[in-house]
Amino acid sequence: MRNRKAAEANADVEARIAQIEQMTLEQIATFQGRMLTDIGTGRIAPREARAIDRALRKRLKAIEQELQQDG
């Protein structure tokens, strides 16, 4: 049972990270708000939150680089 829950949580984190890679700044802001709520309610474990946070920082850095190239 424990392995099943861990596998489901891992798949959920991977799906969120895949979504993050395509997000705009506005979508990231909304997503972060929902993520904070999910962390507060225990729907996202600290380990999962760190993985999602790394993906968000990576996406924000990519957006920043794109903006620097454009302007």
C-alpha positions in Angstrom: 0.0 0.0 0.0 2.8 2.4 0.9 4.6 1.8 -2.4 1.4 2.4 -4.3 0.8 5.8 -2.6 4.5 6.7 -3.2 4.2 5.8 -6.8 1.0 7.9 -7.2 2.6 10.9 -5.5 5.6 10.6 -7.7 3.5 10.4 -10.8 1.6 13.5 -9.6 4.8 15.4 -9.1 6.1 14.5 -12.5 2.8 15.6 -14.1 3.0 19.0 -12.3 6.6 19.4 -13.4 5.7 18.7 -17.0 3.0 21.4 -16.7 5.4 23.9 -15.2 7.7 23.6 -18.2 5.0 25.2 -20.4 3.7 27.8 -18.0 3.6 31.6 -18.4 4.4 34.0 -15.5 0.7 34.4 -14.8 0.1 30.7 -14.7 3.1 30.2 -12.4 1.7 32.8 -10.0 -1.7 31.0 -9.8 0.0 27.7 -9.5 2.1 28.8 -6.6 -1.0 29.9 -4.7 -2.6 26.5 -5.2 0.6 24.8 -4.3 0.8 26.7 -1.0 -2.7 25.6 -0.2 -1.9 22.0 -1.0 1.2 22.1 1.2 -0.9 23.6 4.0 -3.5 20.9 3.8 -1.0 18.1 3.5 -1.8 17.2 0.0 1.8 17.8 -1.0 4.6 16.5 1.1 7.7 18.6 1.8 9.9 16.4 -0.5 7.4 16.8 -3.3 7.2 20.5 -2.7 11.0 20.8 -3.1 10.9 19.0 -6.4 8.1 21.3 -7.7 9.9 24.4 -6.4 13.1 23.4 -8.3 11.0 23.1 -11.5 9.4 26.5 -10.9 12.8 28.1 -10.3 14.1 26.5 -13.5 11.1 27.7 -15.5 11.4 31.2 -14.1 15.1 31.3 -15.1 14.2 30.2 -18.6 11.5 32.9 -18.9 14.1 35.5 -17.7 16.6 34.4 -20.3 13.9 34.6 -23.0 13.0 38.1 -22.0 16.7 39.2 -22.0 17.1 37.8 -25.5 14.1 39.6 -26.7 14.9 42.9 -25.3 
